Amino acid sequence: MKPETAAAAIVERFLLKPGQTVSRITRRGEVVRVRTDRTGWLVNTDHRTNTVGSYAYTLCEVRPDLAADPPSVPRGFAILPGDRIFDLTDPEEFKSFCIQAGTSIASPGLINLLARYQARQRPAVAILDPGSVSFWLSPDRLEEIPGFTYPEVTHGRNGSMTLTFCSLHIESDSPVHRPRIGLARWEVKLEIDGRPDWSTRPLAQAGVDRRAGARWES
């Protein structure tokens, strides 16, 4: 599916309000601008080979075509072969996508998608290894936090599997105008049919001083 076709399909199916129609589509590089008479969206298509299991998919991110500081949090959409589109910010659509994609619970792709589009506080990033968030935290500081873990998979007796990992999100609304970060712990259960269910709980929050590092509050 061409980027312009994909962008129009996403906007028309998921974003248009009743009575709205697409009036103009333009493209600059990897970004497609889709406009109605009053509103618009920017659709960025990732052309790398993305996988979470058996099948490759195309990832698109959509933001309102508005100037914002900080930028608005994007919505993610996955396109599987056969032009099947899934809204990754909707939990049920995310689960349907995992079933259709033949998801592997150990896939870094699944972990990244969960953190980016299903975190309670977004944007968030999965902590896959010690270097994933080294800009914000040293590995030693991470490993001191009770409940912290790098991705780990355990197997149940009935064939189910459980994935545990942690994510980091940025909070930019600090009253002292300094970045704030938070950590969350995820537990993801993947049933035999490939359908995932997940839960998250907060682990810690911190104010960040560029010179002193993170100062944990909980």
ROVO-496021 format. One record per residue: x, y, z of N, C-alpha, C in turn; residue in three letters; residue number from 1; chain. Coordinates in Angstrom, 1 decimal. Example, Ala and Ser with C-alpha at 12.3 -4.5 7.8 and 13.67 -1.06 7.14 Angstrom:
# residues 2
PT; 13.2; -5.7; 7.8; 12.3; -4.5; 7.8; 13.2; -3.3; 7.8; ala; 1; A
PT; 12.8; -2.2; 7.1; 13.7; -1.1; 7.1; 12.9; 0.0; 7.9; ser; 2; A
END
This chain:
# residues 218
PT; 0.8; -1.2; 0.0; 0.0; 0.0; 0.0; 0.9; 1.2; 0.0; met; 1; A
PT; 0.7; 2.1; -1.0; 1.5; 3.4; -1.0; 1.2; 4.3; 0.2; lys; 2; A
PT; 2.2; 5.1; 0.6; 2.0; 5.9; 1.8; 0.7; 6.8; 1.7; pro; 3; A
PT; 0.5; 7.4; 0.5; -0.7; 8.2; 0.4; -2.0; 7.4; 0.5; glu; 4; A
PT; -2.0; 6.2; 0.0; -3.2; 5.4; 0.1; -3.4; 4.9; 1.5; thr; 5; A
PT; -2.3; 4.6; 2.2; -2.4; 4.2; 3.6; -2.9; 5.3; 4.5; ala; 6; A
PT; -2.3; 6.5; 4.2; -2.7; 7.6; 5.1; -4.2; 7.9; 4.9; ala; 7; A
PT; -4.7; 7.9; 3.7; -6.1; 8.2; 3.4; -7.0; 7.2; 4.0; ala; 8; A
PT; -6.6; 5.9; 3.9; -7.4; 4.8; 4.5; -7.5; 4.9; 6.0; ala; 9; A
PT; -6.4; 5.3; 6.7; -6.4; 5.4; 8.1; -7.3; 6.6; 8.6; ile; 10; A
PT; -7.1; 7.7; 7.9; -7.9; 8.9; 8.3; -9.4; 8.6; 8.1; val; 11; A
PT; -9.7; 8.1; 6.9; -11.1; 7.9; 6.6; -11.8; 6.9; 7.5; glu; 12; A
PT; -11.1; 5.8; 7.9; -11.7; 4.8; 8.7; -11.7; 5.1; 10.2; arg; 13; A
PT; -10.7; 5.8; 10.7; -10.5; 5.9; 12.1; -10.7; 7.4; 12.7; phe; 14; A
PT; -10.5; 8.4; 11.8; -10.3; 9.7; 12.4; -11.4; 10.7; 11.9; leu; 15; A
PT; -12.0; 10.5; 10.8; -13.0; 11.5; 10.3; -14.2; 11.4; 11.2; leu; 16; A
PT; -14.8; 12.6; 11.4; -16.1; 12.7; 12.1; -17.2; 12.6; 11.0; lys; 17; A
PT; -18.4; 12.3; 11.5; -19.5; 12.2; 10.5; -19.7; 13.4; 9.7; pro; 18; A
PT; -19.8; 13.3; 8.4; -20.0; 14.4; 7.5; -18.7; 15.0; 6.9; gly; 19; A
PT; -17.5; 14.5; 7.5; -16.3; 15.0; 7.0; -15.8; 14.2; 5.8; gln; 20; A
PT; -15.1; 14.8; 4.9; -14.4; 14.1; 3.8; -13.0; 14.6; 3.6; thr; 21; A
PT; -12.2; 13.8; 3.0; -10.8; 14.2; 2.7; -10.9; 15.1; 1.5; val; 22; A
PT; -10.2; 16.2; 1.6; -10.2; 17.2; 0.5; -8.9; 17.3; -0.2; ser; 23; A
PT; -7.8; 16.9; 0.5; -6.5; 17.1; -0.1; -5.5; 16.2; 0.5; arg; 24; A
PT; -4.6; 15.6; -0.3; -3.5; 14.8; 0.2; -2.2; 15.2; -0.5; ile; 25; A
PT; -1.2; 15.5; 0.3; 0.1; 15.9; -0.2; 1.2; 15.1; 0.5; thr; 26; A
PT; 2.3; 15.0; -0.1; 3.4; 14.2; 0.5; 4.7; 14.9; 0.4; arg; 27; A
PT; 5.5; 14.9; 1.5; 6.8; 15.5; 1.5; 7.7; 14.5; 2.3; arg; 28; A
PT; 8.6; 13.8; 1.5; 9.4; 12.7; 2.1; 8.5; 11.6; 2.6; gly; 29; A
PT; 8.7; 11.2; 3.9; 8.0; 10.1; 4.5; 6.7; 10.6; 5.1; glu; 30; A
PT; 6.4; 11.9; 5.1; 5.2; 12.4; 5.8; 4.1; 12.8; 4.8; val; 31; A
PT; 2.9; 12.3; 5.0; 1.8; 12.6; 4.2; 0.8; 13.5; 5.0; val; 32; A
PT; 0.4; 14.6; 4.4; -0.5; 15.5; 5.0; -1.9; 15.2; 4.4; arg; 33; A
PT; -2.9; 14.9; 5.3; -4.2; 14.6; 4.9; -5.1; 15.7; 5.5; val; 34; A
PT; -5.9; 16.4; 4.6; -6.7; 17.6; 5.0; -8.1; 17.4; 4.7; arg; 35; A
PT; -9.0; 17.9; 5.6; -10.4; 18.1; 5.3; -10.6; 19.6; 5.1; thr; 36; A
PT; -11.8; 20.1; 5.1; -12.0; 21.5; 4.9; -11.6; 22.3; 6.2; asp; 37; A
PT; -11.5; 21.6; 7.4; -11.2; 22.3; 8.6; -10.0; 21.8; 9.4; arg; 38; A
PT; -9.8; 20.5; 9.3; -8.7; 19.9; 10.1; -7.8; 19.1; 9.2; thr; 39; A
PT; -6.7; 18.6; 9.8; -5.8; 17.8; 9.1; -4.9; 16.9; 10.0; gly; 40; A
PT; -4.2; 16.0; 9.4; -3.3; 15.1; 10.1; -2.0; 14.9; 9.3; trp; 41; A
PT; -1.0; 14.6; 10.1; 0.3; 14.2; 9.5; 0.5; 12.7; 9.7; leu; 42; A
PT; 0.8; 12.0; 8.7; 0.9; 10.5; 8.7; 2.3; 10.2; 8.3; val; 43; A
PT; 3.1; 9.6; 9.3; 4.5; 9.2; 9.0; 4.5; 7.7; 8.9; asn; 44; A
PT; 5.1; 7.2; 7.8; 5.1; 5.8; 7.5; 6.6; 5.2; 7.7; thr; 45; A
PT; 6.7; 4.2; 8.5; 8.0; 3.5; 8.7; 8.1; 2.4; 7.7; asp; 46; A
PT; 9.1; 2.5; 6.8; 9.2; 1.5; 5.7; 10.2; 0.4; 6.1; his; 47; A
PT; 10.7; 0.4; 7.3; 11.6; -0.7; 7.7; 10.7; -2.0; 7.9; arg; 48; A
PT; 11.4; -3.1; 7.9; 10.7; -4.4; 8.1; 10.4; -4.5; 9.6; thr; 49; A
PT; 9.2; -4.4; 9.9; 8.7; -4.5; 11.3; 8.1; -5.8; 11.5; asn; 50; A
PT; 8.4; -6.5; 12.6; 7.7; -7.8; 12.9; 7.5; -7.9; 14.4; thr; 51; A
PT; 6.5; -8.6; 14.8; 6.2; -9.0; 16.2; 6.1; -10.5; 16.3; val; 52; A
PT; 6.3; -11.2; 15.1; 6.1; -12.7; 15.1; 6.2; -13.2; 13.7; gly; 53; A
PT; 5.2; -13.8; 13.2; 5.2; -14.5; 11.9; 5.2; -13.5; 10.7; ser; 54; A
PT; 4.5; -12.4; 10.7; 4.3; -11.6; 9.6; 4.8; -10.2; 9.7; tyr; 55; A
PT; 5.4; -9.6; 8.6; 5.9; -8.3; 8.7; 4.7; -7.3; 8.5; ala; 56; A
PT; 4.8; -6.1; 9.1; 3.7; -5.1; 9.0; 4.3; -3.7; 8.7; tyr; 57; A
PT; 3.5; -2.8; 8.3; 3.9; -1.4; 8.1; 3.4; -0.6; 9.3; thr; 58; A
PT; 4.2; 0.2; 9.9; 3.8; 1.0; 11.0; 3.6; 2.5; 10.6; leu; 59; A
PT; 2.5; 3.0; 10.9; 2.2; 4.4; 10.6; 1.9; 5.2; 11.9; cys; 60; A
PT; 2.4; 6.4; 12.0; 2.1; 7.2; 13.2; 1.3; 8.5; 12.7; glu; 61; A
PT; 0.3; 8.9; 13.4; -0.6; 10.0; 13.0; -0.6; 11.0; 14.1; val; 62; A
PT; -0.4; 12.3; 13.8; -0.6; 13.4; 14.7; -1.5; 14.4; 14.0; arg; 63; A
PT; -2.2; 15.2; 14.9; -2.9; 16.3; 14.3; -2.0; 17.3; 13.6; pro; 64; A
PT; -2.4; 17.9; 12.5; -1.6; 18.9; 11.8; -1.7; 20.2; 12.5; asp; 65; A
PT; -1.1; 20.3; 13.7; -1.2; 21.5; 14.5; 0.2; 21.7; 15.1; leu; 66; A
PT; 0.6; 23.0; 15.3; 1.8; 23.3; 16.0; 1.6; 23.2; 17.5; ala; 67; A
PT; 2.4; 22.4; 18.1; 2.2; 22.1; 19.6; 3.6; 21.9; 20.2; ala; 68; A
PT; 3.7; 22.5; 21.4; 5.0; 22.3; 22.2; 4.6; 22.0; 23.6; asp; 69; A
PT; 4.9; 20.7; 24.1; 5.5; 19.6; 23.3; 4.6; 19.1; 22.2; pro; 70; A
PT; 5.2; 18.3; 21.3; 4.4; 17.8; 20.2; 3.3; 16.8; 20.8; pro; 71; A
PT; 2.2; 16.7; 20.1; 1.1; 15.9; 20.5; 1.6; 14.4; 20.4; ser; 72; A
PT; 1.0; 13.6; 21.3; 1.3; 12.2; 21.3; 0.7; 11.5; 20.1; val; 73; A
PT; 1.5; 10.7; 19.4; 1.0; 10.1; 18.1; 0.1; 8.9; 18.4; pro; 74; A
PT; -0.8; 8.6; 17.5; -1.5; 7.4; 17.4; -0.8; 6.4; 16.5; arg; 75; A
PT; -0.8; 5.1; 16.8; -0.1; 4.2; 15.9; -1.0; 3.3; 15.2; gly; 76; A
PT; -0.7; 2.9; 14.0; -1.5; 2.0; 13.2; -0.6; 1.0; 12.5; phe; 77; A
PT; -1.0; -0.2; 12.5; -0.3; -1.3; 11.9; -1.0; -1.8; 10.7; ala; 78; A
PT; -0.3; -2.0; 9.6; -1.0; -2.5; 8.3; -0.3; -3.8; 8.0; ile; 79; A
PT; -1.1; -4.9; 8.1; -0.7; -6.2; 7.7; -0.9; -6.5; 6.2; leu; 80; A
PT; -0.3; -7.6; 5.7; -0.6; -7.9; 4.3; -2.1; -8.1; 4.1; pro; 81; A
PT; -2.6; -7.7; 2.9; -4.0; -7.7; 2.7; -4.7; -6.4; 3.1; gly; 82; A
PT; -3.8; -5.4; 3.4; -4.3; -4.1; 3.7; -5.2; -4.1; 5.0; asp; 83; A
PT; -4.9; -5.0; 5.9; -5.6; -5.0; 7.2; -5.0; -4.0; 8.1; arg; 84; A
PT; -5.8; -3.0; 8.6; -5.3; -1.9; 9.4; -5.8; -2.1; 10.8; ile; 85; A
PT; -4.9; -1.8; 11.8; -5.3; -2.0; 13.2; -4.8; -0.7; 14.0; phe; 86; A
PT; -5.7; -0.2; 14.8; -5.4; 1.0; 15.7; -4.7; 0.5; 16.9; asp; 87; A
PT; -3.4; 0.7; 17.0; -2.6; 0.2; 18.1; -2.8; 0.9; 19.4; leu; 88; A
PT; -3.5; 2.0; 19.4; -3.8; 2.7; 20.6; -5.1; 2.2; 21.3; thr; 89; A
PT; -5.8; 1.4; 20.6; -7.0; 0.8; 21.1; -6.7; -0.6; 21.6; asp; 90; A
PT; -7.0; -1.0; 22.9; -6.5; -2.3; 23.4; -7.1; -3.5; 22.6; pro; 91; A
PT; -8.4; -3.4; 22.3; -8.9; -4.6; 21.6; -8.4; -4.7; 20.1; glu; 92; A
PT; -8.1; -3.6; 19.5; -7.5; -3.6; 18.2; -6.1; -4.1; 18.3; glu; 93; A
PT; -5.4; -3.7; 19.3; -4.0; -4.2; 19.5; -4.0; -5.7; 19.7; phe; 94; A
PT; -4.9; -6.2; 20.5; -5.0; -7.7; 20.7; -5.3; -8.4; 19.4; lys; 95; A
PT; -6.2; -7.9; 18.6; -6.5; -8.5; 17.3; -5.3; -8.5; 16.4; ser; 96; A
PT; -4.6; -7.4; 16.4; -3.4; -7.3; 15.6; -2.4; -8.4; 16.0; phe; 97; A
PT; -2.2; -8.6; 17.3; -1.2; -9.6; 17.7; -1.7; -11.0; 17.3; cys; 98; A
PT; -2.9; -11.3; 17.3; -3.4; -12.6; 16.9; -3.1; -12.8; 15.4; ile; 99; A
PT; -3.5; -11.8; 14.6; -3.3; -11.9; 13.1; -1.9; -11.9; 12.7; gln; 100; A
PT; -1.0; -11.3; 13.5; 0.4; -11.2; 13.1; 1.2; -12.4; 13.6; ala; 101; A
PT; 0.6; -13.3; 14.3; 1.3; -14.5; 14.8; 2.4; -14.1; 15.8; gly; 102; A
PT; 2.0; -13.3; 16.8; 2.9; -12.7; 17.7; 3.7; -13.7; 18.6; thr; 103; A
PT; 5.0; -13.4; 18.7; 5.9; -14.1; 19.7; 6.1; -13.2; 20.9; ser; 104; A
PT; 5.9; -13.7; 22.1; 5.9; -12.9; 23.3; 7.3; -12.4; 23.6; ile; 105; A
PT; 8.3; -13.1; 23.0; 9.7; -12.7; 23.3; 10.2; -11.7; 22.3; ala; 106; A
PT; 9.3; -11.2; 21.4; 9.7; -10.3; 20.3; 9.9; -8.9; 20.9; ser; 107; A
PT; 11.1; -8.3; 20.7; 11.3; -6.9; 21.1; 10.3; -6.0; 20.4; pro; 108; A
PT; 9.8; -6.3; 19.2; 8.9; -5.5; 18.5; 7.6; -5.4; 19.3; gly; 109; A
PT; 7.1; -6.5; 19.9; 5.9; -6.5; 20.7; 6.1; -5.6; 22.0; leu; 110; A
PT; 7.2; -5.7; 22.6; 7.5; -4.9; 23.8; 7.5; -3.5; 23.5; ile; 111; A
PT; 8.1; -3.1; 22.4; 8.2; -1.7; 22.0; 6.8; -1.1; 21.7; asn; 112; A
PT; 6.0; -1.9; 21.0; 4.7; -1.4; 20.6; 3.8; -1.2; 21.9; leu; 113; A
PT; 3.9; -2.2; 22.8; 3.1; -2.0; 24.0; 3.5; -0.8; 24.8; leu; 114; A
PT; 4.8; -0.6; 25.0; 5.2; 0.6; 25.7; 4.8; 1.9; 25.0; ala; 115; A
PT; 5.0; 1.9; 23.7; 4.7; 3.2; 22.9; 3.2; 3.5; 22.8; arg; 116; A
PT; 2.4; 2.5; 22.7; 1.0; 2.8; 22.4; 0.0; 2.4; 23.4; tyr; 117; A
PT; 0.4; 1.6; 24.4; -0.6; 1.1; 25.4; -0.2; 1.5; 26.8; gln; 118; A
PT; 0.9; 2.3; 27.0; 1.3; 2.8; 28.3; 0.2; 3.7; 28.9; ala; 119; A
PT; 0.0; 3.7; 30.2; -1.0; 4.6; 30.8; -0.5; 6.1; 30.6; arg; 120; A
PT; 0.8; 6.3; 30.7; 1.3; 7.7; 30.4; 2.2; 7.6; 29.2; gln; 121; A
PT; 1.9; 8.3; 28.2; 2.6; 8.3; 26.9; 3.2; 9.7; 26.7; arg; 122; A
PT; 4.3; 9.8; 25.9; 5.0; 8.7; 25.3; 5.9; 7.9; 26.3; pro; 123; A
PT; 6.1; 6.6; 26.0; 6.9; 5.8; 26.9; 7.8; 5.0; 26.0; ala; 124; A
PT; 8.9; 4.5; 26.6; 9.8; 3.6; 25.9; 10.1; 2.4; 26.7; val; 125; A
PT; 10.2; 1.2; 26.0; 10.5; 0.0; 26.7; 12.0; 0.0; 27.1; ala; 126; A
PT; 12.3; -0.6; 28.2; 13.7; -0.7; 28.7; 14.1; -2.1; 28.3; ile; 127; A
PT; 14.7; -2.3; 27.1; 15.1; -3.6; 26.7; 16.4; -4.1; 27.2; leu; 128; A
PT; 17.3; -3.2; 27.5; 18.7; -3.5; 27.9; 19.3; -2.3; 28.6; asp; 129; A
PT; 20.5; -2.4; 29.2; 21.0; -1.3; 30.0; 21.2; 0.0; 29.2; pro; 130; A
PT; 21.4; -0.1; 27.8; 21.6; 1.1; 27.0; 20.3; 1.8; 26.6; gly; 131; A
PT; 19.1; 1.2; 26.8; 17.9; 1.7; 26.3; 17.6; 3.1; 26.7; ser; 132; A
PT; 17.8; 3.4; 28.0; 17.5; 4.7; 28.5; 18.7; 5.3; 29.2; val; 133; A
PT; 19.9; 5.0; 28.7; 21.1; 5.5; 29.4; 21.2; 7.0; 29.4; ser; 134; A
PT; 20.5; 7.7; 28.5; 20.5; 9.2; 28.5; 19.9; 9.7; 29.8; phe; 135; A
PT; 18.9; 9.0; 30.4; 18.2; 9.4; 31.6; 18.8; 8.7; 32.8; trp; 136; A
PT; 19.1; 7.5; 32.7; 19.5; 6.7; 33.9; 20.6; 5.8; 33.6; leu; 137; A
PT; 21.5; 5.6; 34.6; 22.6; 4.6; 34.5; 22.0; 3.2; 34.8; ser; 138; A
PT; 22.5; 2.2; 34.3; 22.1; 0.8; 34.6; 22.1; 0.5; 36.1; pro; 139; A
PT; 23.1; 1.0; 36.8; 23.2; 0.8; 38.3; 22.0; 1.4; 39.0; asp; 140; A
PT; 21.6; 2.6; 38.6; 20.5; 3.3; 39.3; 19.2; 2.5; 39.0; arg; 141; A
PT; 19.0; 2.0; 37.8; 17.8; 1.2; 37.4; 17.7; 0.0; 38.3; leu; 142; A
PT; 18.8; -0.7; 38.4; 18.8; -2.0; 39.1; 18.6; -1.9; 40.6; glu; 143; A
PT; 18.7; -0.7; 41.1; 18.5; -0.4; 42.5; 17.0; -0.3; 42.9; glu; 144; A
PT; 16.2; -0.1; 41.8; 14.8; 0.2; 42.1; 14.0; -1.2; 42.3; ile; 145; A
PT; 13.4; -1.3; 43.5; 12.6; -2.5; 43.8; 11.6; -2.8; 42.7; pro; 146; A
PT; 11.6; -4.1; 42.2; 10.6; -4.5; 41.1; 11.1; -4.3; 39.7; gly; 147; A
PT; 12.2; -3.6; 39.5; 12.7; -3.4; 38.2; 13.2; -4.7; 37.6; phe; 148; A
PT; 13.0; -4.9; 36.3; 13.5; -6.0; 35.6; 13.7; -5.7; 34.1; thr; 149; A
PT; 14.6; -6.3; 33.5; 14.7; -6.3; 32.0; 13.7; -7.4; 31.5; tyr; 150; A
PT; 13.4; -7.4; 30.2; 12.4; -8.4; 29.7; 12.7; -9.8; 30.1; pro; 151; A
PT; 11.7; -10.5; 30.6; 11.9; -11.9; 31.1; 10.6; -12.6; 30.8; glu; 152; A
PT; 10.7; -13.8; 30.2; 9.6; -14.7; 29.9; 9.6; -15.9; 30.7; val; 153; A
PT; 8.4; -16.2; 31.3; 8.2; -17.5; 32.0; 7.1; -18.3; 31.4; thr; 154; A
PT; 7.2; -19.6; 31.5; 6.2; -20.5; 30.8; 5.3; -21.1; 31.9; his; 155; A
PT; 4.0; -21.1; 31.6; 3.0; -21.8; 32.4; 2.8; -23.2; 32.0; gly; 156; A
PT; 2.1; -24.0; 32.9; 1.9; -25.4; 32.7; 0.9; -25.7; 31.5; arg; 157; A
PT; 0.0; -24.7; 31.3; -1.0; -25.0; 30.3; -0.6; -24.4; 28.9; asn; 158; A
PT; 0.7; -24.1; 28.7; 1.2; -23.6; 27.4; 1.2; -22.1; 27.3; gly; 159; A
PT; 0.6; -21.4; 28.3; 0.6; -19.9; 28.3; 2.0; -19.4; 28.7; ser; 160; A
PT; 2.3; -18.2; 28.3; 3.6; -17.6; 28.7; 3.3; -16.2; 29.3; met; 161; A
PT; 4.2; -15.8; 30.1; 4.1; -14.4; 30.8; 5.4; -13.7; 30.5; thr; 162; A
PT; 5.2; -12.5; 30.0; 6.4; -11.6; 29.8; 6.3; -10.5; 30.9; leu; 163; A
PT; 7.5; -10.2; 31.5; 7.6; -9.1; 32.4; 8.7; -8.1; 31.9; thr; 164; A
PT; 8.4; -6.8; 31.9; 9.4; -5.8; 31.5; 9.0; -4.5; 32.1; phe; 165; A
PT; 9.9; -3.5; 31.9; 9.6; -2.2; 32.5; 9.7; -1.1; 31.4; cys; 166; A
PT; 9.1; 0.0; 31.6; 9.1; 1.1; 30.6; 9.4; 2.4; 31.4; ser; 167; A
PT; 9.8; 3.4; 30.6; 10.1; 4.7; 31.2; 9.3; 5.7; 30.4; leu; 168; A
PT; 8.7; 6.7; 31.1; 7.9; 7.7; 30.4; 8.4; 9.1; 30.9; his; 169; A
PT; 8.2; 10.1; 30.1; 8.7; 11.4; 30.4; 7.5; 12.3; 30.8; ile; 170; A
PT; 7.6; 13.0; 31.9; 6.6; 13.9; 32.3; 7.1; 15.3; 32.2; glu; 171; A
PT; 6.5; 16.1; 31.3; 7.1; 17.4; 31.0; 6.3; 18.6; 31.7; ser; 172; A
PT; 5.4; 18.2; 32.7; 4.6; 19.3; 33.3; 5.1; 19.6; 34.7; asp; 173; A
PT; 6.4; 19.5; 35.0; 7.0; 19.8; 36.3; 6.8; 21.2; 36.6; ser; 174; A
PT; 6.4; 21.6; 37.8; 6.2; 23.0; 38.2; 7.5; 23.8; 38.2; pro; 175; A
PT; 8.6; 23.1; 38.3; 9.9; 23.8; 38.3; 10.6; 23.7; 36.9; val; 176; A
PT; 9.8; 23.2; 35.9; 10.3; 23.2; 34.5; 11.5; 22.3; 34.3; his; 177; A
PT; 11.6; 21.3; 35.1; 12.6; 20.3; 34.9; 12.0; 19.0; 34.5; arg; 178; A
PT; 12.7; 18.2; 33.7; 12.1; 17.0; 33.2; 11.8; 16.1; 34.4; pro; 179; A
PT; 10.7; 15.3; 34.3; 10.4; 14.3; 35.3; 10.2; 13.0; 34.6; arg; 180; A
PT; 10.6; 11.9; 35.2; 10.5; 10.6; 34.6; 9.8; 9.6; 35.5; ile; 181; A
PT; 9.2; 8.6; 34.9; 8.5; 7.6; 35.7; 8.8; 6.2; 35.2; gly; 182; A
PT; 8.8; 5.2; 36.0; 9.0; 3.9; 35.6; 7.7; 3.1; 35.9; leu; 183; A
PT; 7.4; 2.1; 35.0; 6.3; 1.2; 35.2; 6.7; -0.2; 34.9; ala; 184; A
PT; 6.1; -1.1; 35.6; 6.4; -2.5; 35.4; 5.2; -3.2; 34.7; arg; 185; A
PT; 5.4; -4.0; 33.7; 4.4; -4.6; 32.9; 4.4; -6.1; 33.1; trp; 186; A
PT; 3.2; -6.7; 33.1; 3.0; -8.1; 33.0; 2.1; -8.5; 31.9; glu; 187; A
PT; 2.6; -9.2; 30.9; 1.9; -9.6; 29.7; 1.7; -11.1; 29.6; val; 188; A
PT; 0.5; -11.5; 29.5; 0.2; -12.9; 29.4; -0.2; -13.2; 27.9; lys; 189; A
PT; 0.4; -14.2; 27.3; 0.0; -14.6; 25.9; -0.6; -16.0; 26.0; leu; 190; A
PT; -1.8; -16.0; 25.6; -2.5; -17.3; 25.5; -2.1; -18.1; 24.3; glu; 191; A
PT; -2.5; -19.3; 24.2; -2.1; -20.2; 23.1; -2.5; -19.7; 21.7; ile; 192; A
PT; -3.7; -19.0; 21.7; -4.2; -18.4; 20.4; -3.5; -17.1; 20.0; asp; 193; A
PT; -2.5; -16.7; 20.8; -1.7; -15.5; 20.5; -2.3; -14.2; 21.0; gly; 194; A
PT; -3.4; -14.3; 21.8; -4.1; -13.1; 22.3; -3.4; -12.6; 23.6; arg; 195; A
PT; -2.8; -11.4; 23.6; -2.2; -10.9; 24.9; -3.1; -10.2; 25.8; pro; 196; A
PT; -2.9; -10.3; 27.1; -3.5; -9.4; 28.1; -2.4; -8.9; 28.9; asp; 197; A
PT; -2.6; -7.6; 29.3; -1.5; -7.0; 30.1; -2.0; -6.1; 31.2; trp; 198; A
PT; -1.1; -5.9; 32.2; -1.4; -5.0; 33.3; -0.1; -4.2; 33.6; ser; 199; A
PT; -0.3; -3.0; 34.1; 0.9; -2.3; 34.5; 0.7; -1.7; 35.9; thr; 200; A
PT; 1.9; -1.4; 36.5; 1.8; -0.7; 37.8; 3.0; 0.2; 37.9; arg; 201; A
PT; 2.9; 1.4; 38.5; 4.0; 2.3; 38.6; 5.0; 1.8; 39.6; pro; 202; A
PT; 6.3; 2.0; 39.3; 7.4; 1.6; 40.2; 8.0; 2.8; 40.9; leu; 203; A
PT; 8.3; 3.9; 40.1; 9.0; 5.0; 40.8; 8.8; 6.3; 39.9; ala; 204; A
PT; 9.0; 7.4; 40.5; 9.0; 8.7; 39.8; 10.2; 9.5; 40.3; gln; 205; A
PT; 10.7; 10.4; 39.4; 11.9; 11.1; 39.8; 11.9; 12.5; 39.1; ala; 206; A
PT; 12.5; 13.5; 39.7; 12.8; 14.7; 39.1; 14.2; 14.5; 38.6; gly; 207; A
PT; 14.5; 15.1; 37.4; 15.9; 14.9; 36.8; 16.6; 16.2; 36.8; val; 208; A
PT; 17.8; 16.2; 37.3; 18.7; 17.4; 37.2; 19.8; 16.9; 36.3; asp; 209; A
PT; 20.1; 17.6; 35.2; 21.1; 17.2; 34.2; 22.5; 16.9; 34.9; arg; 210; A
PT; 22.8; 17.6; 36.0; 24.1; 17.4; 36.6; 24.1; 16.4; 37.7; arg; 211; A
PT; 23.0; 16.4; 38.5; 22.9; 15.5; 39.6; 22.3; 14.1; 39.3; ala; 212; A
PT; 21.6; 14.0; 38.1; 20.9; 12.8; 37.7; 19.5; 12.7; 38.3; gly; 213; A
PT; 18.9; 11.5; 38.3; 17.5; 11.3; 38.8; 17.5; 11.3; 40.3; ala; 214; A
PT; 16.5; 11.9; 40.9; 16.3; 11.9; 42.3; 14.9; 11.3; 42.5; arg; 215; A
PT; 14.9; 10.0; 43.0; 13.7; 9.2; 43.1; 12.9; 9.7; 44.3; trp; 216; A
PT; 11.5; 9.7; 44.0; 10.6; 10.2; 45.1; 9.7; 9.0; 45.6; glu; 217; A
PT; 9.6; 8.0; 44.9; 8.8; 6.8; 45.3; 9.2; 5.6; 44.6; ser; 218; A
END
